[in-house]
Amino acid sequence: MNRRRAIKASLGTLTGGAVGLFALSRLFKPDYQANNDPFKVEYIQAGDSWDYEILDPQTTANIAYEQYSNGSCMYAVVGSVVMQLAEKYGEPYRSFPLHLFRYGHGGIGGYGSICGALNGAAAVLGLFVSERNVRDRIVTDIFQWYEQTPLPVFIPKIPAHDFILPAFSTDSVLCHVSNTSWSKKAGVKVDSNERKERCRRLSCDVTAKVVTALNEIKAGNYVGNKYANESANSCVACHGKTGKLDNSFGQMDCNSCHHESIGHRAFSNIHYKLLPK
């Protein structure tokens, strides 16, 4: 056998082996029953949460844009909601300490962790939705929407910076990941005015989203689980609390920080099946 034939034979063997290995791995794929279907959320307002009244999402987003310069992302989201209720109904909204939420800027004090706009949305939900399971469901929906949706889409009436900003999904709720990913895709520096304006408009998108959710839960027609993440569900099947490994917690999009290696794709299912329960 000459050298060329030997190389072809070796490549054929390797290719066949790889195909066989991946096919075998799929046979050992773990069973998991992830609920990816949307469902109506039932909720009855309890007495230990503040009353919420229907607000216009676009109007609230416009207020968030105006308030952004007074306290950044988290402050803008919470303030845009509470300020309107204070103006319409007075107390207890009027005495609410909005200055508290200035801490959320830049992923909490500029640390780059959770997006301040999302932190603000969760805070608003904590104020008006008393039932934990319902509140957690809406938080998860908004966070998954944020991970998957190309943003920003909000257009201010009078922009602080008159840019035409591209909309990209960033697969992460973390401030530093989201900002870095968007900046790379947009071809701008993280410290640029384009990126800063992106965060300002993004806060308005999140504001409109949480107000829409509150309006729907108030009206009794909120539908949850509309943004289920199949990728995260497949990871949690093995690594979550119901899996054999039980070594990971959360519902974030795994791919923003973790990347599946060839070895993991080839051997993880087989390895998992052989693990004791």
C-alpha positions in Angstrom: 0.0 0.0 0.0 1.5 3.4 -1.0 1.5 6.4 1.3 -1.5 8.1 -0.3 -3.7 5.0 0.1 -2.5 4.6 3.7 -3.5 8.2 4.5 -6.9 7.7 2.9 -7.5 4.5 4.8 -6.5 6.2 8.1 -8.7 9.1 7.5 -11.6 6.8 6.6 -11.1 4.9 9.8 -11.0 8.0 11.9 -14.1 9.5 10.2 -16.0 6.3 10.6 -14.9 6.0 14.3 -16.0 9.6 15.0 -19.4 9.1 13.4 -19.9 5.9 15.3 -18.8 7.5 18.5 -21.2 10.4 18.1 -24.0 8.0 17.2 -23.3 5.9 20.3 -23.3 9.0 22.4 -26.8 10.0 21.1 -28.1 6.6 22.1 -27.0 7.3 25.7 -28.5 10.8 25.8 -30.1 11.4 29.2 -33.8 11.7 29.4 -35.2 14.9 30.7 -38.6 16.4 30.8 -38.1 20.2 30.3 -41.2 22.2 30.1 -40.7 24.3 27.0 -44.4 25.1 26.5 -45.9 28.5 27.4 -48.6 28.5 30.1 -51.0 30.9 31.7 -49.9 32.1 35.1 -52.6 32.2 37.8 -52.1 35.0 40.4 -54.2 36.5 43.1 -52.8 39.7 44.7 -52.0 39.3 48.4 -52.1 42.0 51.0 -48.4 42.2 51.7 -47.5 43.8 48.4 -48.2 47.3 47.1 -51.1 47.9 44.7 -50.1 48.2 41.0 -52.2 50.2 38.5 -52.0 49.8 34.8 -49.3 52.0 33.1 -48.5 52.7 29.5 -45.2 50.8 28.6 -44.1 53.4 26.0 -44.8 56.4 28.3 -42.9 54.6 31.1 -40.0 53.9 28.8 -39.8 57.5 27.8 -39.6 58.5 31.5 -36.9 55.9 32.1 -34.9 57.6 29.3 -35.2 61.0 31.0 -34.4 59.6 34.4 -31.3 57.7 33.3 -29.1 60.7 33.8 -30.2 61.0 37.4 -29.1 57.6 38.5 -28.3 55.2 35.7 -30.0 52.0 34.6 -31.5 50.4 37.7 -32.7 53.8 39.0 -34.3 54.6 35.7 -36.3 51.4 35.5 -37.7 51.6 39.1 -38.1 55.3 39.1 -40.1 55.4 35.9 -42.7 53.2 37.4 -42.9 54.5 41.0 -42.8 58.2 40.0 -46.0 57.8 37.9 -47.8 56.0 40.7 -46.7 58.6 43.2 -48.0 61.4 40.9 -51.4 59.6 40.5 -52.0 58.1 43.9 -49.6 59.8 46.4 -48.5 57.6 49.3 -46.9 55.2 49.8 -45.3 55.7 46.4 -44.3 59.3 47.1 -42.1 58.4 50.1 -40.4 55.5 48.3 -36.6 55.9 48.6 -35.7 55.9 44.9 -32.2 57.0 45.6 -31.5 53.5 46.9 -31.4 52.1 43.4 -28.5 54.2 42.2 -26.3 51.4 43.5 -27.2 49.2 40.5 -25.3 51.1 37.8 -22.7 49.2 35.8 -23.6 45.8 37.2 -23.7 46.9 40.8 -21.4 49.7 41.6 -19.5 49.3 38.3 -18.5 45.8 39.2 -20.0 44.3 36.0 -22.3 41.6 37.5 -26.0 41.6 36.9 -27.4 44.2 34.4 -28.8 47.1 36.4 -31.9 47.4 34.2 -32.7 43.8 34.9 -32.0 44.3 38.6 -34.4 47.1 38.5 -37.1 45.1 36.8 -36.7 42.4 39.4 -37.0 45.0 42.2 -40.2 46.4 40.7 -41.7 42.9 40.5 -40.7 42.3 44.1 -42.6 45.5 45.1 -45.9 44.5 43.3 -46.0 40.7 43.0 -46.1 39.0 46.4 -46.2 35.3 45.4 -42.7 34.0 45.1 -43.3 31.4 42.4 -45.1 33.9 40.2 -42.5 36.6 40.8 -39.7 34.2 40.0 -41.5 33.0 36.8 -41.8 36.6 35.5 -38.2 37.4 36.4 -37.0 34.3 34.5 -39.1 35.2 31.5 -37.7 38.8 31.4 -34.1 37.6 31.9 -34.5 34.9 29.1 -36.1 37.5 26.8 -33.1 39.8 27.4 -30.6 37.0 26.7 -32.2 36.1 23.3 -33.6 39.4 22.0 -31.6 41.8 19.7 -31.5 45.1 21.7 -31.8 48.0 21.9 -34.9 48.8 19.9 -36.2 51.9 21.9 -36.0 55.2 20.0 -36.0 58.3 22.2 -37.9 61.4 21.2 -34.9 63.6 22.0 -31.8 61.4 22.2 -28.8 62.4 24.3 -26.6 61.0 21.5 -28.3 60.9 18.1 -26.9 57.5 17.0 -28.5 54.8 14.9 -27.6 51.9 17.1 -27.5 48.2 15.9 -29.5 45.7 17.9 -27.8 42.5 18.9 -28.6 39.6 21.3 -25.8 39.0 23.8 -26.8 35.7 25.5 -26.1 37.0 28.9 -27.7 39.0 31.8 -24.3 40.0 33.1 -23.3 43.6 32.5 -19.7 43.0 31.5 -20.6 40.2 29.1 -23.5 42.0 27.6 -21.6 45.2 27.1 -18.5 43.5 25.8 -20.4 41.3 23.4 -22.5 44.2 22.0 -19.5 46.5 21.6 -17.5 43.8 19.7 -20.4 43.2 17.4 -21.1 46.9 16.9 -17.4 47.6 16.3 -17.1 50.3 19.1 -15.2 50.7 22.3 -16.8 49.8 25.6 -16.2 53.3 26.9 -17.7 54.9 23.7 -20.8 57.1 23.7 -22.4 54.6 21.4 -22.2 51.9 24.1 -23.3 54.3 26.8 -26.3 55.3 24.7 -27.0 51.6 24.1 -27.3 51.0 27.9 -29.6 54.0 28.3 -31.9 52.8 25.5 -31.7 49.2 26.8 -33.0 50.4 30.1 -36.1 51.7 28.4 -36.6 48.4 26.6 -36.4 46.5 29.9 -38.8 49.1 31.5 -41.4 48.6 28.8 -41.0 44.8 29.2 -41.6 44.7 32.9 -44.5 47.2 32.7 -46.1 45.0 30.0 -45.7 42.0 32.3 -47.2 43.8 35.3 -50.1 45.0 33.2 -50.8 41.4 32.0 -50.5 39.9 35.5 -52.9 42.6 36.8 -55.4 41.8 34.0 -55.0 38.0 34.7 -53.7 37.1 31.2 -50.0 36.7 31.7 -48.4 33.8 29.8 -45.2 32.5 31.1 -42.3 30.4 29.8 -42.4 32.1 26.4 -38.6 32.2 26.1 -37.5 28.8 27.4 -33.8 28.1 26.7 -33.4 24.6 25.2 -29.6 24.8 25.5 -29.7 25.6 29.2 -32.3 22.9 29.8 -30.1 20.3 28.2 -27.2 21.3 30.5 -29.4 21.3 33.6 -30.6 17.8 32.8 -27.3 16.5 34.0 -25.8 19.3 36.1 -29.0 20.6 37.8 -30.6 19.5 41.1 -32.6 16.8 39.4 -29.5 15.4 37.5 -27.0 12.9 38.7 -24.2 15.4 38.9 -26.2 18.1 40.8 -23.2 20.4 40.7 -24.7 23.6 39.1 -27.4 26.0 40.0 -29.4 28.5 37.9 -31.2 29.1 34.6 -28.8 31.4 32.8 -27.8 30.8 29.2 -24.7 28.5 29.8 -23.1 29.3 26.4 -22.2 32.9 27.4 -19.5 31.5 29.7 -19.2 27.8 28.9 -18.4 26.2 25.6 -19.0 22.5 25.0 -15.7 20.7 24.0 -15.5 17.9 21.4 -14.7 15.6 24.3 -17.8 16.6 26.1 -19.9 16.1 23.0 -18.4 12.7 22.4 -18.3 11.2 25.9 -20.5 13.1 28.3 -23.7 11.1 27.6 -22.0 7.8 27.9 -20.2 8.9 31.0 -23.4 10.2 32.5 -25.3 6.9 31.9 -22.5 5.0 33.7 -22.7 7.2 36.8 -24.5 5.8 39.9 -27.8 7.4 40.8 
